Structures are given as C-alpha cells and as structure tokens.
Amino acid sequence: MRSKVAIWFCLDLLVACGIMPGCGASTAQPAGPTDARPAVDGSAEMAAPPSTEPNDAAPDAPLILGGSGGAGGVQPTADGAMDLPTSDGGLLAGDATAADGAAPPADAATEVRGIADGNVTGQPDAAATASDAGSAAADAPGASSDGAAGASSAYACTLMIGIQATDEWYSAGFETMVDNAKWELIWVHSGFVELWADAKDPVWSTAISSPCAQNPTKPDRVIFVALNFDYTTLTEWTPAITATVSNLEAKYPSAKRIELMSFIRAPGNNACAQAPAKRSTIAPAQDQAMAMAAAANPELVVVAPKFEAKTCGEFSSNPPHPSPAGVSAWIKMMADYYR
C-alpha cells in the first residue's frame, strides 16, 4: 500500500513540474468552425456599433428638422448649408439651387423669405404685396387704392371739392342716392390744381353747396378732384399735388381721409372724338403723382378709383362735361361706390 501511495505522489509531482502533459495550461478546446473574418489589429480603434436610437447624428452635425419637404424636412448639406423645403414637396438647396441643379421653383424665394422672417406659412411678406394690391385696387372700379370701400357710414361729413363738370352730375340727384346729411360740395369752374396749390388763392373762399348737417366746416373726409388739361409730366404734376395735399391738411385738420380723384375719364382712357384728347383723358403723370402723394402719407391720403364713362356718348360736345345720359350714368356710378 505504501508503495502505491508513493507512486501516485511522484506522478503528481511530475504533472506539477510540466514534465507530464497539462502542466500549467488549460485543457485544449475542441476546434470549432473557422472564423473567416480577417484579424483585427488590436492597435486600431474599434468602430462603434450602430445606434438603435432614431435620428442619431454626430455631435457636430446640424440639426435635421422634420417637415413636409422630403425625408427629414430641412436637410444639412455637405458644406453645412441647409436644404429648405418648398411647397411642392421638393428641397431648395442651401446655395439657392434645386437638388437636381435646376433653377429653384418660382415659390422658392417666397418660402425662403417666409422662413427667414419667421413666417412659417411661407406667405409673401406684406411689404412686397402692398404696392401691387394698391395699384390693382386703384385701377378697379369700386375700390380705392388702399383697398377700403368708399362707403359714407364711417364719416359724419364728406366734402367733395370739384369742377363744374362735377357739379353737373352731383347737383342733379347724387345726394338723393346717398345720405345727403353727410355730403357737401365745393365746386369751381376751371378749378385747376395749381390754384388749390396756392394757399392764398381765392378758390379757398368758395362757399359750400348743400352743407352737411353736422360740422360742415370740419369735414372728416375730403375728396379732391384734380384738374389740369395741359400738365403731362411728373415735374408739373407732383409739386401741384403735393402742395394741394398740404393745404387740405392745413385747411381741414378734422379730415381723417383725403381722396385724390381725377375727373371721369373716357372709356379705357382713350380719347373721345368730341374734343381734343386732353379734355376726355387723364395723363399718366397725373395718376402717378396722386399715387406718390398717397404713398408719402398712407395714413391720410388715398387715391380714388379711376372712374370711367362707359361710352363716349356720356360726354357732351365739350368734355369733361357730361351729356344728359352721362349725368344719369355718373350719378349711379358714384352713388353705387360711395353710399
């Protein structure tokens, strides 16, 4: 027995000293399937595993804003610019060209401006459309240059300052078709604009016809008919209109609105045959000068519609004076707008 114990003891020593297999090493594992992937250099930085979080971006990448303009809405480009969505679902590149290299769509500038101005609707800014709207309104019967109606309900007293042709339709029944208590007239035969431009001219002492029921000397609206048959340039019209507006402001500080009007012009502003063209048409410079005066003082001054006769038969043989048919037609036209 002692001999067997000694033999086993010696075998244990041999194994411990490495003479026998298995000394100091783990038992070999069975060989598995060969790994076909190349060896990884231990000194190289291991790539990070893909993130499971949605919309995960590198720390320095621009924020991707969601929206209707394609995937992700506003997309950063390689150079850091932003692709902006357009209303048709495309993208406007950060360098203001479309993604396919074509010119941006017609609404691109509008949408870019809308984003820059904080207008998320992409609508054109008010300043860009105001002049267009005013021009269209001034050309359209039934609307003044600021888009407001000519109704009298907002005014206690409207003073119309006109010429003899104005009186010929006004005094023939206009006040019967509006609130006559709120209307009054001053008319001067051949009351040319340069006379009203002179604050000391006797035209300013002309008596009122059919005064308003309340405050006839303090009208809160003044409609001024500007006349000159010979002026054809802005150089002639602008000083006269500007001075007249200043005089109206000084004479009637009660006025909340001053309307600048031309006499009733020929159809399409094309001359009628009864007389020289200047007596039935309005020079473009007059329209321009009145528009400029309104633009200079938009809180007070507006341009009335460009009222037109429907036919040359509405003029007498001496335009701008009306024929009997013109009187009836012009009363209705004016009352329809102002009442």
C-alpha positions in Angstrom: 0.0 0.0 0.0 2.8 2.4 0.9 4.4 1.7 -2.5 1.3 2.6 -4.4 0.9 5.9 -2.4 4.5 6.8 -3.2 4.0 6.1 -6.9 0.9 8.3 -7.1 2.7 11.1 -5.2 5.6 11.0 -7.8 3.1 11.2 -10.7 1.5 14.3 -9.2 4.9 16.0 -8.9 5.8 15.3 -12.5 2.5 16.8 -13.7 3.1 19.9 -11.5 6.6 20.4 -12.9 5.4 20.3 -16.5 7.0 17.1 -17.4 3.7 15.4 -18.0 1.1 17.0 -20.4 -1.4 19.5 -18.9 1.1 21.2 -16.5 0.3 25.0 -16.3 -2.1 25.1 -19.3 -5.8 24.7 -19.6 -7.1 21.7 -21.5 -7.4 22.5 -25.2 -10.9 23.1 -26.5 -12.3 21.2 -29.4 -11.8 23.1 -32.7 -14.9 25.0 -33.9 -15.8 26.4 -37.4 -13.1 28.5 -38.9 -13.8 32.3 -38.5 -13.4 33.8 -42.0 -13.2 37.4 -40.8 -9.7 39.0 -41.0 -7.8 39.5 -37.9 -8.3 42.9 -36.2 -5.3 45.0 -35.4 -5.5 45.5 -31.7 -4.0 48.9 -32.0 -6.8 50.2 -34.3 -9.9 51.9 -32.8 -12.9 49.7 -33.0 -15.9 51.1 -34.9 -18.8 52.0 -32.6 -21.8 49.7 -33.0 -24.7 51.2 -34.9 -27.1 53.2 -32.7 -30.5 51.9 -32.0 -31.8 55.5 -31.3 -33.7 57.1 -34.2 -32.3 60.2 -36.0 -28.9 59.8 -34.2 -26.5 62.3 -35.5 -22.9 63.1 -34.9 -22.4 65.7 -32.2 -21.4 68.5 -34.6 -23.9 67.7 -37.3 -26.6 70.4 -38.0 -30.0 69.5 -36.6 -32.3 67.9 -39.0 -35.7 69.5 -38.8 -38.8 67.4 -39.7 -41.3 68.8 -42.2 -43.1 68.2 -45.4 -40.1 68.8 -47.7 -38.9 65.3 -48.3 -37.4 62.9 -45.7 -36.5 64.8 -42.6 -37.7 68.2 -44.0 -34.8 70.6 -43.7 -31.6 68.6 -44.5 -28.0 69.7 -43.9 -25.7 69.6 -46.9 -22.1 68.5 -47.0 -20.9 72.1 -46.6 -23.2 72.8 -43.7 -25.8 74.7 -45.6 -29.5 73.8 -45.1 -31.9 72.4 -47.7 -35.2 74.2 -47.4 -38.5 72.5 -48.2 -40.6 74.0 -51.0 -44.4 73.9 -51.2 -44.3 71.2 -53.9 -42.5 68.8 -51.6 -39.0 69.3 -53.0 -36.0 70.7 -51.4 -34.3 74.1 -52.1 -30.6 73.6 -51.6 -28.7 75.8 -49.3 -27.0 77.6 -52.2 -30.5 78.6 -53.6 -30.4 75.9 -56.4 -32.6 72.9 -56.6 -31.2 69.5 -55.7 -31.1 68.5 -59.4 -29.1 71.6 -60.3 -32.1 73.3 -61.9 -33.2 76.8 -61.0 -35.4 76.9 -57.9 -39.1 76.9 -58.3 -41.0 80.2 -58.6 -42.2 80.0 -55.0 -38.7 79.2 -53.6 -37.8 82.8 -52.8 -41.2 83.3 -51.1 -40.7 80.3 -48.9 -37.1 81.1 -48.0 -38.2 84.6 -47.1 -41.0 83.3 -45.1 -38.7 81.1 -43.0 -36.2 83.9 -42.6 -38.9 86.2 -41.4 -40.4 83.7 -39.0 -43.4 83.3 -41.3 -44.0 79.6 -41.2 -46.8 79.8 -43.7 -44.4 80.8 -46.5 -46.7 83.7 -47.5 -45.2 86.7 -49.2 -44.4 89.5 -46.8 -46.9 92.4 -46.6 -44.4 94.9 -47.8 -43.9 93.0 -51.1 -47.6 92.9 -51.9 -48.9 96.2 -50.6 -47.8 98.2 -53.7 -49.2 95.6 -56.1 -52.5 95.4 -54.3 -52.8 99.2 -54.1 -52.1 99.5 -57.8 -54.7 96.9 -58.7 -57.3 98.5 -56.4 -56.8 102.0 -57.9 -57.5 100.6 -61.3 -60.6 98.7 -60.3 -64.0 100.5 -60.1 -65.5 100.1 -56.7 -62.2 100.1 -54.7 -59.8 102.8 -53.7 -56.0 102.4 -53.6 -55.9 101.3 -50.0 -58.5 98.6 -50.7 -61.1 100.3 -48.5 -64.6 100.9 -49.7 -65.9 104.4 -50.2 -69.0 103.9 -48.0 -70.1 107.0 -46.2 -71.2 105.3 -43.0 -67.8 105.9 -41.3 -67.9 109.6 -41.9 -70.1 112.3 -40.4 -69.3 114.8 -43.2 -67.7 114.3 -46.6 -66.7 117.4 -48.6 -66.2 117.0 -52.3 -64.1 119.7 -54.0 -64.6 119.6 -57.7 -65.0 121.4 -61.0 -68.1 122.5 -62.9 -68.4 119.0 -64.5 -68.5 117.6 -61.0 -71.4 119.9 -60.0 -73.3 118.9 -63.2 -73.8 115.4 -62.0 -73.6 115.9 -58.2 -76.3 118.6 -58.1 -78.6 116.6 -60.5 -79.5 114.0 -57.9 -76.4 112.4 -56.3 -77.4 113.4 -52.8 -80.8 111.7 -53.2 -79.0 108.4 -53.6 -76.6 108.8 -50.6 -77.1 110.1 -47.1 -77.4 113.8 -48.1 -77.0 114.9 -44.5 -73.4 113.7 -44.7 -72.4 115.2 -48.0 -71.5 118.7 -49.2 -69.8 120.2 -52.3 -67.5 123.0 -53.2 -67.0 123.4 -57.0 -65.1 125.9 -59.0 -65.4 126.3 -62.8 -61.9 125.7 -64.2 -60.7 125.0 -60.7 -57.2 124.0 -61.8 -54.9 122.2 -59.4 -52.3 124.9 -59.4 -54.9 127.3 -57.9 -55.5 125.0 -55.0 -51.8 124.6 -54.6 -51.7 128.2 -53.6 -53.0 128.6 -50.0 -53.8 132.3 -50.7 -55.8 131.8 -53.9 -59.5 132.9 -53.7 -60.6 129.4 -54.5 -60.2 128.6 -50.8 -63.0 131.1 -50.0 -65.6 129.4 -52.2 -68.9 128.8 -50.4 -70.1 125.3 -49.6 -73.2 123.9 -51.5 -75.7 121.8 -49.5 -73.7 121.8 -46.3 -73.5 118.7 -44.1 -76.0 118.6 -41.2 -73.1 118.4 -38.7 -69.8 120.3 -38.6 -70.0 121.4 -42.3 -66.7 123.4 -41.9 -65.0 120.4 -40.3 -65.4 117.5 -42.7 -63.8 114.2 -41.7 -63.4 113.2 -45.3 -62.3 115.4 -48.3 -62.5 114.2 -51.9 -60.5 116.4 -54.2 -60.8 116.4 -58.0 -57.5 117.5 -59.5 -57.7 119.2 -62.9 -55.2 120.5 -65.4 -55.6 119.9 -69.2 -52.0 120.9 -70.1 -49.8 119.2 -67.5 -48.3 116.0 -68.9 -45.2 115.3 -66.7 -44.4 114.4 -63.1 -42.3 117.6 -62.9 -45.5 119.6 -63.5 -48.0 117.4 -61.5 -46.0 116.4 -58.4 -45.4 119.9 -56.9 -49.0 120.9 -57.5 -50.5 117.7 -56.0 -48.1 117.8 -53.0 -48.9 121.5 -52.2 -52.6 120.9 -52.6 -52.5 118.0 -50.1 -50.6 120.1 -47.6 -53.1 122.9 -48.0 -56.0 120.5 -47.5 -54.4 119.2 -44.3 -54.0 122.7 -43.0 -57.5 123.9 -44.0 -59.3 120.8 -42.8 -57.4 119.3 -39.8 -60.5 117.4 -38.9 -60.1 115.2 -42.0 -59.3 111.6 -41.3 -59.1 110.8 -45.0 -58.2 112.8 -48.2 -59.1 111.1 -51.5 -57.4 112.3 -54.7 -59.6 111.9 -57.8 -59.4 112.7 -61.5 -62.4 113.8 -63.5 -64.4 111.0 -65.1 -62.3 109.8 -68.0 -63.2 108.3 -71.4 -63.6 104.5 -71.7 -60.3 102.9 -71.4 -58.8 106.4 -71.1 -58.9 106.5 -74.9 -59.9 109.9 -76.2 -63.4 110.6 -77.4 -63.9 112.4 -80.7 -65.9 115.4 -79.3 -62.9 117.4 -78.3 -59.1 117.3 -78.0 -57.8 114.2 -76.2 -56.8 116.1 -73.1 -60.4 117.0 -72.3 -61.5 113.4 -72.0 -58.4 111.6 -70.9 -56.1 111.6 -67.9 -52.3 112.0 -68.3 -50.4 109.0 -66.8 -48.3 111.5 -64.9 -51.4 112.7 -63.0 -52.2 109.2 -61.9 -48.6 108.7 -60.9 -48.3 111.9 -59.0 -51.5 111.2 -57.0 -50.2 107.7 -56.2 -46.9 109.2 -55.0 -48.8 111.6 -52.7 -50.8 108.7 -51.2 -47.6 106.7 -50.7 -46.0 109.6 -48.9 -48.9 109.8 -46.4 -50.6 106.5 -46.3 -52.4 107.1 -43.0 -54.4 110.0 -44.5 -54.2 110.1 -48.3 -55.6 107.6 -50.8 -56.3 107.6 -54.5 -59.9 107.2 -55.6 -60.8 104.7 -58.3 -60.2 105.7 -61.9 -63.9 106.3 -62.7 -64.7 105.9 -66.5 -67.6 106.7 -68.8 -69.0 103.5 -70.4 -69.4 105.2 -73.8 -68.3 108.5 -75.4 -72.0 109.4 -75.6 -71.8 110.1 -71.8 -69.8 113.2 -72.7 -71.4 116.4 -74.1 -69.8 118.1 -77.1 -67.4 119.7 -74.6 -65.8 117.0 -72.3 -65.3 116.5 -69.5 -68.9 117.9 -69.1 -71.5 115.1 -69.2 -74.4 114.7 -71.6 -77.9 114.1 -70.1 -77.2 110.4 -70.4 -73.8 110.9 -68.8 -75.4 112.7 -65.8 -77.7 109.8 -65.1 -75.0 107.2 -65.5 -72.4 109.1 -63.4 -74.8 109.7 -60.5 -75.5 106.0 -60.3 -71.8 105.0 -60.7 -70.7 107.4 -57.9 -73.6 106.6 -55.6 -73.0 102.8 -56.0 -69.5 103.3 -54.8 -70.0 105.9 -52.1 -73.2 105.1 -50.4 
